[in-house]
């Protein structure tokens, strides 16, 4: 399993790169001021960061218990990303609606758009991160 410093590095890199991508793309896609999307994205990043730390730790514990290791194949990576985003969606939709003064339906559509972006981003980021910072235990797994 990953150490706490490794998990912190992972979360910080994930959020910084994600914010740099989603703020201008979100402002353009939703016709909202970049400042509003930037502030909202930063708030979402804090919530997502806390969720990320807890979720990934618990997910790794479950993998270790169920499989005896934490290595992930493509199907497990897809499952991991989808489950992460579903949990986040439930928390963020009311926050988005309140901050931007939009309906829950609009917030749901915006949140789904953010979730789809972040699902794809999380898949690519985590794959790259695992390649750059592999765990020794993965060398002995098939």
C-alpha positions in Angstrom: 0.0 0.0 0.0 1.0 3.6 -0.5 2.5 5.6 2.3 0.9 8.7 3.7 3.5 11.0 2.1 3.0 9.3 -1.3 -0.8 9.7 -0.9 -0.4 13.4 -0.2 1.9 13.9 -3.2 -0.7 12.0 -5.3 -3.6 14.2 -4.1 -1.7 17.5 -4.5 -0.5 16.7 -8.0 -4.0 15.4 -9.0 -5.8 18.6 -7.8 -3.3 21.1 -9.2 -3.3 19.6 -12.7 -7.0 19.1 -12.5 -7.7 22.7 -11.6 -5.4 24.0 -14.3 -7.4 22.0 -16.8 -11.0 22.4 -15.6 -11.2 26.1 -14.8 -10.8 27.5 -18.3 -12.6 24.5 -19.9 -15.5 24.9 -17.4 -15.8 28.7 -17.9 -15.9 28.2 -21.7 -18.3 25.2 -21.6 -20.8 26.7 -19.2 -20.6 30.3 -20.1 -19.8 31.3 -16.6 -17.1 33.8 -15.5 -13.7 32.2 -15.1 -13.5 33.6 -11.5 -16.8 31.9 -10.5 -15.7 28.6 -12.1 -12.2 29.0 -10.5 -13.6 29.6 -7.0 -16.2 26.8 -7.4 -13.5 24.5 -8.7 -11.2 25.3 -5.8 -14.0 24.5 -3.3 -14.8 21.3 -5.2 -11.1 20.5 -5.1 -11.0 20.8 -1.3 -14.0 18.5 -0.9 -12.7 16.1 -3.6 -9.2 16.1 -1.9 -10.7 15.0 1.4 -12.8 12.4 -0.3 -9.8 11.3 -2.4 -7.7 10.6 0.7 -10.4 8.7 2.5 -11.7 6.9 -0.6 -8.4 5.7 -1.9 -7.3 4.5 1.5 -10.5 2.5 2.0 -10.4 1.2 -1.6 -6.8 0.0 -1.1 -7.8 -1.7 2.2 -10.7 -3.5 0.4 -8.4 -4.6 -2.4 -5.7 -5.8 -0.1 -8.4 -7.8 1.9 -10.1 -9.2 -1.1 -7.1 -9.9 -3.4 -4.1 -9.8 -1.1 -2.6 -6.9 -3.1 -3.4 -3.4 -4.4 -2.5 -3.8 -8.1 -5.3 -2.7 -10.4 -6.1 -3.9 -13.9 -8.1 -1.8 -16.4 -11.5 -3.0 -15.2 -10.7 -2.3 -11.6 -9.4 1.2 -12.6 -12.7 1.9 -14.4 -14.7 0.7 -11.3 -12.5 2.8 -9.0 -13.0 6.0 -11.0 -16.8 5.5 -11.4 -17.4 4.8 -7.8 -15.3 7.8 -6.7 -17.3 10.1 -8.9 -20.7 8.8 -7.9 -19.9 9.5 -4.2 -18.7 13.0 -5.1 -21.7 13.8 -7.3 -24.1 13.3 -4.4 -22.2 15.9 -2.3 -21.4 18.5 -4.9 -24.6 19.0 -6.8 -26.3 21.1 -4.0 -23.1 23.1 -3.5 -22.9 24.0 -7.2 -26.5 25.0 -7.4 -26.2 27.3 -4.3 -22.9 28.9 -5.3 -23.9 29.7 -8.9 -27.5 30.4 -8.2 -28.7 27.8 -10.7 -31.4 25.1 -10.5 -30.6 21.7 -9.1 -31.2 20.3 -12.7 -28.6 22.7 -14.1 -26.3 21.9 -11.3 -26.8 18.1 -11.9 -25.9 18.6 -15.6 -22.8 20.7 -14.7 -21.8 18.2 -12.0 -22.2 15.3 -14.4 -20.0 17.2 -16.9 -17.4 17.8 -14.2 -17.6 14.1 -13.2 -17.2 12.8 -16.7 -14.2 15.0 -17.2 -12.7 14.0 -13.9 -13.4 10.3 -14.5 -11.4 10.4 -17.7 -8.7 12.6 -16.0 -8.5 10.3 -13.0 -8.1 7.2 -15.1 -5.2 8.8 -17.1 -3.6 10.6 -14.1 -3.7 7.5 -11.9 -2.3 5.3 -14.6 0.5 7.7 -15.2 1.2 8.2 -11.5 1.4 4.4 -11.0 3.9 4.2 -13.9 6.0 7.0 -12.4 5.8 5.8 -8.8 5.2 2.1 -8.9 5.0 0.1 -5.6 7.6 -2.7 -5.1 4.7 -5.2 -4.4 3.5 -4.8 -8.0 6.7 -6.3 -9.4 5.7 -9.7 -8.0 2.1 -9.7 -9.0 0.9 -11.0 -12.4 
